[in-house]
Amino acid sequence: MRQNFAGVVAAVGRVGVWCVVAAGVLGLGGCGASRPDGNTPLSVVSSSIFHDDPRTELIVHDVASVRASDFSTQGVATLSTVLGRDAWAAMQLGEGGSPDSVPTLTTTEGKMYRAGAILTSPVIELRRSVQEILPSWNIDVASAQAGVRIEARAGNTRLARWTPWFDLGGAGIERPASWGPVKTKAAGEFGARVDVDVLVLTGVPADRVQYRLIGFGTGPVFVSAVSICASVTDSDGGKAGGTPAPQGSPRGHSQGRLGLPFKSQRTQRDELSGRLCSPTSVTMVVSAATRKPILVQTTAELAYDKSHDIYGNWPRNVQAAFDLGTRGFVTRYSSWSQVERTLARGIPIIASIRVKPGELRNAPYPKTDGHLIVIEGLDENGDVLVLDPASPDEKTGTLTYLREDMTKVWFGGSDGTAYVLIPR
């Protein structure tokens, strides 16, 4: 889980949500579009799920939505569809680059350092002002000696200002210590800070965002997808999607269960059992998607966030799932119709919930400051069919939660935050 039951990581007060979906072919909404390898692009999947909610757009840069001319590169980086790989950009680090081509960056202390390559996105203009930015990524680091860091910054058009670049995570080996500290907080009217894996605007909201990938080490790196989700404040001060009514009668929307294998977060290591709900949920979904036996411990090791000593870092779990065989992104749901469309495509949802006493009837715990569960269907009443890893076995962990309760603890408690994972 992103937060253990003792509330190790305090949740940010989040009021309202929308997510932004990148341009390119997304407006076509072609659910049947696919690449030569037979996979449906993430951008098309996200567009088909979120297209009819004006508060919800999701930025997904993948092979179906990027244009090489929109990105800038420094050092040894190439933008193209990489044949034979689920990727749209390749970064060849170290080998083959001349010293003059290696870009230079500056740390918070003003020190200079060299990176292997930098790939910078175009400025993404948002339709509304946002208060939070949640990135996620699918990156194949093909060399054991290479790594990539993902940084983002937010801008405000009226103020003609940008925040500093903020480090939000990465893939492959850790950032070299010689690079020095990264920016974690900017104060003032247009302030921002990083809350584990979310860029939070602490002052004036932002209406634009930009990200960059910084490669280092030696060997090839292949970028499959980079996704951005952004959150806004509702005018009424409530949480967007916090109390959505089902669209029409819930009857007739039954999806049944997708039949995922159940796994419990209660592992042989008792000291970790209360902390592994996120990698356990990921393991259930990836095991079903790949049809391969995957140990919870394997996923946990890939998802572990050493900097914060947690296993529930959202983008790290999505990247762990990619390493194990699925594509995906972090997003936020704001209506049950989006949930129904996702499940109708045979895609389960890993939902982040927060539960106050009495809010989630039939749960194996009275409350939690942060927990992840798998939604794998809806019943004939529109209630939610889940696999809850907090239970010790399949019999007690295969549960039905009332829709009204899930509305409180998911849409209200965590702004509908979720992982969406799709077979590669």
DOTORZA-960111 format. One record per residue (C-alpha): residue number from 1; residue in three letters; x, y, z. Coordinates in pm, whole numbers, padded with zeros to 5 digits. Layout:
N
n res xx yy zz
NUM ALA X Y Z
...
// end
This chain:
424
n res xx yy zz
1 MET 00000 00000 00000
2 ARG 00104 00355 -00054
3 GLN 00033 00422 00311
4 ASN 00052 00151 00573
5 PHE -00221 00111 00832
6 ALA -00034 00333 01073
7 GLY -00042 00613 00819
8 VAL 00332 00626 00748
9 VAL 00278 00863 00459
10 ALA 00025 01137 00526
11 ALA -00225 01177 00244
12 VAL -00250 01505 00064
13 GLY -00586 01680 00088
14 ARG -00714 01635 -00265
15 VAL -01025 01817 -00374
16 GLY -01142 01735 -00720
17 VAL -00990 01568 -01016
18 TRP -00954 01565 -01390
19 CYS -00699 01397 -01604
20 VAL -00562 01518 -01932
21 VAL -00537 01301 -02250
22 ALA -00271 01388 -02507
23 ALA -00340 01480 -02861
24 GLY -00245 01296 -03175
25 VAL -00490 01024 -03268
26 LEU -00673 01031 -02936
27 GLY -00962 01236 -03066
28 LEU -01048 00956 -03307
29 GLY -01148 00726 -03024
30 GLY -01078 00422 -03239
31 CYS -01104 00141 -02988
32 GLY -01002 -00110 -03250
33 ALA -00682 00066 -03353
34 SER -00374 -00145 -03307
35 ARG -00004 -00159 -03388
36 PRO 00163 -00416 -03611
37 ASP 00237 -00621 -03299
38 GLY -00137 -00653 -03235
39 ASN -00146 -00443 -02917
40 THR -00395 -00163 -02878
41 PRO -00206 00160 -02793
42 LEU -00251 00290 -02441
43 SER -00358 00628 -02580
44 VAL -00652 00470 -02761
45 VAL -00750 00264 -02456
46 SER -00747 00569 -02231
47 SER -00940 00777 -02482
48 SER -01214 00519 -02515
49 ILE -01258 00497 -02138
50 PHE -01248 00865 -02040
51 HIS -01364 01047 -02353
52 ASP -01711 01158 -02236
53 ASP -01619 01314 -01900
54 PRO -01528 01685 -01934
55 ARG -01337 01667 -01604
56 THR -01130 01369 -01707
57 GLU -00855 01369 -01965
58 LEU -00545 01154 -01952
59 ILE -00217 01241 -02124
60 VAL -00064 00926 -02272
61 HIS 00239 00955 -02496
62 ASP 00291 00626 -02677
63 VAL 00347 00499 -03030
64 ALA -00001 00610 -03137
65 SER 00015 00966 -03010
66 VAL 00367 01111 -03027
67 ARG 00519 01319 -03303
68 ALA 00897 01325 -03308
69 SER 00902 01691 -03412
70 ASP 00727 01791 -03088
71 PHE 01007 01659 -02866
72 SER 01356 01793 -02813
73 THR 01663 01580 -02755
74 GLN 02007 01638 -02610
75 GLY 02285 01388 -02621
76 VAL 02234 01047 -02773
77 ALA 01860 01001 -02813
78 THR 01642 00905 -03108
79 LEU 01269 00939 -03157
80 SER 01100 00680 -03372
81 THR 00889 00371 -03354
82 VAL 01139 00105 -03248
83 LEU 01082 -00203 -03461
84 GLY 01032 -00519 -03265
85 ARG 00980 -00337 -02935
86 ASP 00686 -00193 -02748
87 ALA 00848 00152 -02757
88 TRP 00837 00488 -02932
89 ALA 01175 00632 -02831
90 ALA 01523 00489 -02790
91 MET 01811 00632 -02586
92 GLN 02155 00481 -02649
93 LEU 02351 00587 -02343
94 GLY 02727 00617 -02318
95 GLU 02841 00411 -02612
96 GLY 02860 00599 -02939
97 GLY 02819 00950 -02800
98 SER 03080 01221 -02831
99 PRO 03164 01436 -02525
100 ASP 03029 01747 -02692
101 SER 02688 01586 -02737
102 VAL 02644 01500 -02370
103 PRO 02409 01752 -02208
104 THR 02481 01943 -01891
105 LEU 02235 02003 -01607
106 THR 02258 02199 -01283
107 THR 02177 02070 -00934
108 THR 01998 02268 -00662
109 GLU 02342 02365 -00527
110 GLY 02444 02510 -00862
111 LYS 02683 02227 -00944
112 MET 02709 02100 -01299
113 TYR 02681 01736 -01398
114 ARG 02663 01539 -01719
115 ALA 02375 01316 -01822
116 GLY 02383 01059 -02099
117 ALA 02082 01200 -02282
118 ILE 01775 01415 -02222
119 LEU 01440 01375 -02395
120 THR 01205 01670 -02329
121 SER 00834 01670 -02406
122 PRO 00653 01959 -02571
123 VAL 00467 02197 -02340
124 ILE 00130 02038 -02266
125 GLU -00141 02304 -02239
126 LEU -00411 02202 -01992
127 ARG -00776 02290 -02036
128 ARG -00817 02392 -01672
129 SER -00591 02498 -01388
130 VAL -00461 02204 -01187
131 GLN -00331 02147 -00837
132 GLU -00172 01804 -00875
133 ILE 00023 01618 -01141
134 LEU 00059 01239 -01130
135 PRO 00303 01090 -01381
136 SER 00360 00725 -01466
137 TRP 00574 00549 -01723
138 ASN 00657 00225 -01904
139 ILE 01030 00217 -01977
140 ASP 01243 -00080 -02081
141 VAL 01592 -00036 -01942
142 ALA 01771 -00304 -02142
143 SER 02108 -00261 -01969
144 ALA 02188 -00339 -01606
145 GLN 02418 -00034 -01611
146 ALA 02161 00222 -01727
147 GLY 01892 00430 -01562
148 VAL 01633 00695 -01641
149 ARG 01487 00963 -01417
150 ILE 01153 01130 -01489
151 GLU 01123 01497 -01402
152 ALA 00825 01729 -01443
153 ARG 00750 02097 -01403
154 ALA 00428 02298 -01400
155 GLY 00362 02638 -01548
156 ASN 00115 02922 -01508
157 THR 00038 03121 -01822
158 ARG -00094 03431 -01645
159 LEU 00215 03460 -01427
160 ALA 00445 03357 -01713
161 ARG 00624 03131 -01466
162 TRP 00738 02772 -01433
163 THR 00818 02572 -01122
164 PRO 01163 02416 -01104
165 TRP 01203 02067 -01244
166 PHE 01102 01805 -00987
167 ASP 01227 01447 -00977
168 LEU 00931 01207 -00957
169 GLY 01095 00869 -00997
170 GLY 01263 00652 -01253
171 ALA 01358 00312 -01389
172 GLY 01677 00112 -01390
173 ILE 01967 00193 -01161
174 GLU 01936 00475 -00910
175 ARG 02038 00832 -00987
176 PRO 02413 00871 -00917
177 ALA 02485 01034 -00582
178 SER 02732 01268 -00753
179 TRP 02439 01443 -00918
180 GLY 02357 01605 -00586
181 PRO 02012 01670 -00433
182 VAL 01708 01729 -00652
183 LYS 01459 02008 -00600
184 THR 01179 01904 -00365
185 LYS 01003 02229 -00280
186 ALA 00943 02573 -00427
187 ALA 00775 02837 -00210
188 GLY 00593 03158 -00289
189 GLU 00285 03251 -00491
190 PHE 00354 02980 -00745
191 GLY 00491 02714 -00512
192 ALA 00511 02338 -00551
193 ARG 00642 02030 -00375
194 VAL 00665 01656 -00431
195 ASP 00449 01430 -00212
196 VAL 00619 01094 -00272
197 ASP 00502 01050 -00633
198 VAL 00274 01349 -00693
199 LEU 00370 01704 -00789
200 VAL 00151 01928 -00573
201 LEU 00097 02299 -00649
202 THR 00093 02473 -00311
203 GLY 00003 02821 -00434
204 VAL -00150 02936 -00761
205 PRO -00265 02640 -00976
206 ALA -00093 02548 -01300
207 ASP -00237 02531 -01652
208 ARG 00053 02367 -01834
209 VAL 00296 02086 -01771
210 GLN 00614 01948 -01923
211 TYR 00823 01641 -01850
212 ARG 01171 01521 -01940
213 LEU 01353 01189 -01928
214 ILE 01716 01197 -01817
215 GLY 01920 00892 -01911
216 PHE 02253 00798 -01754
217 GLY 02491 00506 -01749
218 THR 02565 00290 -02052
219 GLY 02341 00079 -02274
220 PRO 02005 00110 -02448
221 VAL 01680 00241 -02300
222 PHE 01344 00209 -02475
223 VAL 01048 00434 -02386
224 SER 00710 00264 -02430
225 ALA 00481 00524 -02271
226 VAL 00475 00828 -02045
227 SER 00142 00929 -01892
228 ILE 00027 01233 -01697
229 CYS -00285 01274 -01482
230 ALA -00378 01613 -01336
231 SER -00621 01710 -01056
232 VAL -00825 02027 -01007
233 THR -01042 02181 -00737
234 ASP -01418 02178 -00783
235 SER -01591 02513 -00752
236 ASP -01811 02376 -00474
237 GLY -01509 02270 -00273
238 GLY -01603 01903 -00290
239 LYS -01407 01621 -00443
240 ALA -01466 01567 -00811
241 GLY -01639 01235 -00841
242 GLY -01668 01221 -00463
243 THR -02041 01154 -00469
244 PRO -02130 01056 -00826
245 ALA -02470 00899 -00873
246 PRO -02484 00591 -01096
247 GLN -02580 00692 -01448
248 GLY -02923 00537 -01490
249 SER -03026 00221 -01314
250 PRO -02733 00005 -01204
251 ARG -02929 -00302 -01311
252 GLY -02830 -00426 -01652
253 HIS -02468 -00318 -01601
254 SER -02357 -00648 -01451
255 GLN -02011 -00742 -01575
256 GLY -01960 -01049 -01360
257 ARG -01616 -01137 -01233
258 LEU -01316 -01142 -01465
259 GLY -01181 -01446 -01282
260 LEU -00844 -01317 -01164
261 PRO -00636 -01534 -00932
262 PHE -00651 -01424 -00568
263 LYS -00334 -01350 -00375
264 SER -00295 -01238 -00016
265 GLN -00054 -00972 00103
266 ARG 00003 -01181 00416
267 THR 00342 -01321 00318
268 GLN 00589 -01535 00506
269 ARG 00757 -01215 00623
270 ASP 00513 -01092 00886
271 GLU 00685 -00755 00912
272 LEU 00590 -00681 00549
273 SER 00238 -00824 00542
274 GLY 00071 -00493 00625
275 ARG 00265 -00306 00357
276 LEU 00225 -00511 00040
277 CYS -00132 -00447 -00075
278 SER -00016 -00254 -00382
279 PRO 00235 -00507 -00523
280 THR -00005 -00789 -00427
281 SER -00285 -00627 -00628
282 VAL -00045 -00573 -00918
283 THR 00060 -00938 -00899
284 MET -00302 -01055 -00929
285 VAL -00360 -00849 -01242
286 VAL -00024 -00922 -01408
287 SER -00053 -01296 -01337
288 ALA -00389 -01303 -01513
289 ALA -00269 -01088 -01805
290 THR 00051 -01282 -01870
291 ARG -00076 -01624 -01758
292 LYS 00247 -01670 -01572
293 PRO 00300 -01755 -01203
294 ILE 00440 -01445 -01034
295 LEU 00536 -01419 -00669
296 VAL 00419 -01121 -00465
297 GLN 00773 -01085 -00335
298 THR 00903 -01048 -00691
299 THR 00664 -00761 -00761
300 ALA 00736 -00605 -00422
301 GLU 01110 -00598 -00487
302 LEU 01055 -00423 -00820
303 ALA 00807 -00174 -00673
304 TYR 01000 -00091 -00356
305 ASP 01069 00281 -00311
306 LYS 01394 00296 -00116
307 SER 01381 00673 -00071
308 HIS 01050 00659 00117
309 ASP 01068 00297 00242
310 ILE 00730 00208 00092
311 TYR 00597 -00053 -00149
312 GLY 00299 00154 -00264
313 ASN 00462 00424 -00475
314 TRP 00207 00453 -00758
315 PRO 00428 00494 -01069
316 ARG 00684 00246 -00936
317 ASN 00409 -00017 -00920
318 VAL 00304 00059 -01277
319 GLN 00668 00031 -01387
320 ALA 00702 -00296 -01193
321 ALA 00399 -00428 -01380
322 PHE 00564 -00326 -01708
323 ASP 00882 -00510 -01612
324 LEU 00666 -00818 -01551
325 GLY 00477 -00803 -01880
326 THR 00194 -00547 -01885
327 ARG 00157 -00186 -01997
328 GLY -00031 00066 -01788
329 PHE -00073 00405 -01625
330 VAL -00187 00582 -01308
331 THR -00515 00766 -01349
332 ARG -00819 00886 -01156
333 TYR -01177 00781 -01214
334 SER -01460 01026 -01158
335 SER -01769 00827 -01262
336 TRP -01901 00473 -01250
337 SER -01962 00483 -01625
338 GLN -01583 00497 -01672
339 VAL -01552 00196 -01444
340 GLU -01815 00008 -01643
341 ARG -01640 00081 -01973
342 THR -01308 -00039 -01835
343 LEU -01450 -00365 -01704
344 ALA -01648 -00419 -02025
345 ARG -01316 -00434 -02210
346 GLY -01198 -00707 -01977
347 ILE -00962 -00474 -01791
348 PRO -00954 -00491 -01407
349 ILE -00890 -00180 -01200
350 ILE -00647 -00152 -00909
351 ALA -00816 00103 -00685
352 SER -00657 00309 -00409
353 ILE -00896 00357 -00116
354 ARG -00900 00528 00222
355 VAL -01153 00404 00478
356 LYS -01288 00567 00790
357 PRO -01460 00353 01055
358 GLY -01793 00222 00928
359 GLU -01747 00341 00569
360 LEU -01674 00006 00399
361 ARG -01910 -00266 00514
362 ASN -01793 -00628 00482
363 ALA -01426 -00527 00466
364 PRO -01162 -00731 00656
365 TYR -01048 -00414 00837
366 PRO -01237 -00136 01018
367 LYS -01035 00148 00866
368 THR -00721 00223 00666
369 ASP -00524 00535 00576
370 GLY -00432 00380 00243
371 HIS -00503 00048 00076
372 LEU -00514 -00107 -00273
373 ILE -00773 -00357 -00397
374 VAL -00862 -00510 -00733
375 ILE -01200 -00433 -00890
376 GLU -01287 -00719 -01124
377 GLY -01655 -00668 -01193
378 LEU -01999 -00534 -01101
379 ASP -02300 -00742 -00998
380 GLU -02661 -00714 -01111
381 ASN -02723 -00440 -00853
382 GLY -02424 -00234 -00963
383 ASP -02228 -00324 -00651
384 VAL -01853 -00380 -00678
385 LEU -01690 -00723 -00706
386 VAL -01341 -00704 -00560
387 LEU -01038 -00905 -00458
388 ASP -00907 -00762 -00131
389 PRO -00546 -00868 -00058
390 ALA -00586 -00786 00312
391 SER -00772 -01117 00349
392 PRO -00574 -01434 00418
393 ASP -00727 -01651 00145
394 GLU -00947 -01655 -00165
395 LYS -01265 -01747 00021
396 THR -01250 -01447 00253
397 GLY -01088 -01212 00001
398 THR -01339 -01250 -00283
399 LEU -01586 -00983 -00174
400 THR -01870 -00758 -00283
401 TYR -01862 -00397 -00164
402 LEU -02167 -00172 -00191
403 ARG -02134 00088 -00464
404 GLU -02228 00366 -00224
405 ASP -01950 00258 00013
406 MET -01693 00242 -00269
407 THR -01803 00587 -00382
408 LYS -01703 00717 -00038
409 VAL -01375 00535 00010
410 TRP -01248 00544 -00351
411 PHE -01390 00849 -00529
412 GLY -01406 01044 -00202
413 GLY -01120 00891 -00006
414 SER -00860 00879 -00284
415 ASP -01011 01087 -00564
416 GLY -01064 00771 -00768
417 THR -00691 00703 -00801
418 ALA -00618 00374 -00978
419 TYR -00374 00172 -01185
420 VAL -00491 00049 -01525
421 LEU -00280 -00243 -01654
422 ILE -00314 -00399 -01999
423 PRO -00139 -00703 -02152
424 ARG 00162 -00622 -02372
// end
